[in-house]
Amino acid sequence: SQATAQVAVTTAAPTNLVANPGFETNTTGWRTPAASITLERVAGGHSGDWAGKVTNTGAAGANCEITDAPNSVTQTTAGTYASSIWARADSAGAILKLRVREYSGGALAGSASASLTLSTSWQEVKANYTVKQPGSSFLDFEAFIASAPTGVCFYADDASIVHT
């Protein structure tokens, strides 16, 4: 006898490893490394209802940065991670950098970054990173403007890290 079977294969979309990518409930999962930099949840996201607003409250220029905390990828697996974040500003011109760094045993193993000139409209910046020490490292995800003046630096939304 003979039997025939039909098999359907579906490929699921990669899972976003960022726990709170769109600031929809709060700012959990994100921190600002400097005391003079604040992060607050504000209405008007790229998608959804909310975004993160990053502000330099200090008297001088500073690295205006948000980073995932705890890290979204606490133990890497072999392959490539695609990271991205959507951002905009109140006025155009500042350079936003997205950087993904791999650390193993406290030492920097590698990094990837991409830059975007901010405008008043939402734009996406993407960086892909191929892991150098899978299984013994973690990834640090950060978006920042170097030496940003006092005031609102940028708005962030829809952060993503997916293993491809």
C-alpha positions as CSV (number, residue, x, y, z in Angstrom):
1,S,0.0,0.0,0.0
2,Q,1.0,3.6,-0.5
3,A,0.2,6.7,1.6
4,T,0.6,10.3,0.7
5,A,0.9,13.1,3.3
6,Q,1.0,16.8,2.8
7,V,3.2,18.8,5.1
8,A,2.8,22.5,5.6
9,V,5.9,24.4,7.0
10,T,5.4,27.8,8.5
11,T,8.2,30.0,9.6
12,A,7.5,32.0,12.7
13,A,8.7,35.6,12.9
14,P,11.8,35.9,15.1
15,T,11.0,36.7,18.7
16,N,11.9,40.3,19.8
17,L,14.1,39.7,22.9
18,V,13.6,43.3,24.2
19,A,11.2,43.0,27.2
20,N,9.6,46.5,26.9
21,P,10.3,47.6,23.4
22,G,7.6,50.3,23.1
23,F,7.3,51.8,26.6
24,E,3.6,50.9,26.5
25,T,3.4,50.3,30.3
26,N,6.4,52.0,31.9
27,T,10.1,52.4,31.4
28,T,11.0,49.0,33.0
29,G,13.9,47.3,31.2
30,W,15.7,50.6,30.4
31,R,18.1,52.8,32.3
32,T,20.2,55.9,31.8
33,P,23.8,55.5,32.9
34,A,24.3,59.1,34.0
35,A,22.4,60.9,36.8
36,S,21.9,63.9,34.6
37,I,20.1,61.9,31.9
38,T,16.4,61.1,32.5
39,L,14.0,58.7,30.8
40,E,10.3,59.2,31.0
41,R,7.3,57.6,29.2
42,V,5.4,60.1,27.0
43,A,2.4,59.9,24.7
44,G,2.9,59.7,21.0
45,G,4.9,56.6,20.0
46,H,6.0,55.4,16.6
47,S,3.6,52.5,17.1
48,G,1.3,52.1,20.0
49,D,0.5,55.0,22.3
50,W,3.8,55.7,24.1
51,A,7.5,56.4,23.6
52,G,10.5,57.0,25.8
53,K,11.7,60.6,26.1
54,V,15.4,61.0,26.9
55,T,16.5,64.3,28.4
56,N,19.8,65.8,29.5
57,T,18.9,67.7,32.7
58,G,22.5,68.7,33.4
59,A,24.1,72.1,32.9
60,A,26.5,70.9,30.2
61,G,26.8,68.5,27.3
62,A,26.7,64.9,28.1
63,N,26.2,61.5,26.5
64,C,22.4,61.3,26.3
65,E,21.9,57.5,26.5
66,I,19.4,54.7,27.2
67,T,20.5,51.1,27.6
68,D,18.7,47.9,28.2
69,A,18.8,46.9,31.8
70,P,18.8,44.0,32.5
71,N,20.4,43.1,29.2
72,S,17.9,41.6,26.7
73,V,20.4,39.0,25.6
74,T,22.0,37.5,28.8
75,Q,23.6,34.5,27.1
76,T,24.3,34.6,23.4
77,T,23.9,31.8,20.9
78,A,25.9,31.4,17.7
79,G,24.7,33.5,14.8
80,T,23.7,37.1,14.1
81,Y,21.5,39.4,16.2
82,A,19.6,42.2,14.3
83,S,18.9,45.2,16.5
84,S,17.0,48.4,15.8
85,I,15.2,51.3,17.4
86,W,13.0,54.0,16.1
87,A,13.8,57.6,17.1
88,R,12.9,61.2,16.5
89,A,13.7,64.6,17.9
90,D,12.0,67.9,18.6
91,S,14.5,69.5,16.1
92,A,16.5,67.9,13.4
93,G,20.2,67.4,13.1
94,A,21.6,65.5,16.1
95,I,23.4,62.2,15.4
96,L,21.8,59.2,17.2
97,K,24.0,56.1,17.4
98,L,22.7,52.5,18.0
99,R,25.4,50.3,19.4
100,V,25.4,46.6,20.3
101,R,28.4,45.3,22.3
102,E,29.3,41.8,23.2
103,Y,30.9,41.2,26.6
104,S,32.5,38.0,27.8
105,G,33.9,37.7,31.3
106,G,33.9,41.5,31.7
107,A,35.9,42.0,28.5
108,L,34.6,43.5,25.3
109,A,34.5,40.8,22.6
110,G,33.1,42.9,19.8
111,S,30.6,45.5,18.7
112,A,28.5,46.8,15.9
113,S,26.9,50.3,15.5
114,A,25.0,52.4,13.1
115,S,24.2,56.1,13.1
116,L,21.2,58.2,12.1
117,T,20.7,61.9,11.6
118,L,17.6,62.7,13.6
119,S,14.6,64.5,12.2
120,T,11.2,65.4,13.7
121,S,9.7,62.3,12.1
122,W,10.2,58.7,13.3
123,Q,13.1,56.9,11.6
124,E,14.6,53.5,12.2
125,V,18.3,52.8,12.7
126,K,19.5,49.2,12.5
127,A,22.7,47.3,13.3
128,N,23.5,43.6,12.9
129,Y,26.0,41.9,15.1
130,T,27.5,38.4,14.6
131,V,28.5,36.8,18.0
132,K,32.2,36.1,18.5
133,Q,31.9,34.0,21.8
134,P,28.6,32.2,21.8
135,G,27.4,30.8,25.1
136,S,29.8,32.7,27.2
137,S,28.8,36.3,26.5
138,F,26.0,38.8,26.7
139,L,24.9,41.7,24.5
140,D,24.5,45.3,25.7
141,F,22.1,47.4,23.6
142,E,22.3,51.2,23.7
143,A,21.1,54.3,21.8
144,F,22.7,57.6,22.4
145,I,23.7,61.1,21.3
146,A,27.3,61.9,22.2
147,S,27.9,65.3,23.9
148,A,24.2,66.3,23.7
149,P,23.3,69.8,24.9
150,T,20.9,70.4,27.8
151,G,17.3,69.6,27.0
152,V,15.3,66.9,25.3
153,C,17.8,64.7,23.4
154,F,15.5,62.2,21.5
155,Y,12.4,60.1,21.7
156,A,12.7,56.3,21.3
157,D,10.2,53.5,20.5
158,D,10.0,50.0,19.1
159,A,13.4,48.8,20.2
160,S,14.2,45.3,18.8
161,I,16.8,42.6,19.1
162,V,16.1,39.4,17.2
163,H,18.3,36.3,16.7
164,T,18.4,35.7,12.9
